[in-house]
Amino acid sequence: MDHAALISQLAAKAKSTIRTLDPTNDMTFLRIRSKKHEIMIAPDKEYALIVIQNPNPGADVENADNN
């Protein structure tokens, strides 16, 4: 399975959980951050914008300079 399918499933589960907790509320944005990746999801009716990025973009350059 690819990233898009897995992240879409995660967003659907998060949206469902939010609706269960408060039926009047809706998820408009989901952000998950770890040491290696930051995932941002903006779901819409037909599409979802998914961004996967390095949360510390300068870290790779700094580590390369120190070696």
C-alpha positions, -999 to 999 in steps of 0.1 A, spaced: 0 0 0 13 35 -8 16 65 15 -15 82 0 -38 53 8 -25 49 43 -27 86 51 -62 88 37 -73 60 60 -57 78 89 -75 110 81 -108 92 77 -104 76 111 -94 109 127 -124 126 111 -147 98 124 -133 101 159 -138 138 160 -174 134 148 -180 108 175 -167 131 202 -186 161 189 -212 156 161 -212 194 153 -174 195 148 -155 186 117 -118 180 110 -103 206 86 -66 200 92 -44 172 107 -8 176 116 15 148 129 51 154 137 80 130 146 117 135 147 120 123 111 88 134 94 60 159 96 27 150 79 1 176 72 -33 167 58 -60 190 46 -90 168 36 -118 181 14 -149 164 -1 -133 151 -32 -95 155 -26 -70 157 2 -38 178 3 -11 157 19 24 171 27 52 149 40 83 168 49 114 168 70 107 189 101 144 198 105 155 206 69 188 222 80 198 191 101 209 171 71 231 199 58 246 205 93 253 168 98 270 166 64 292 196 72 303 180 105 315 147 90 
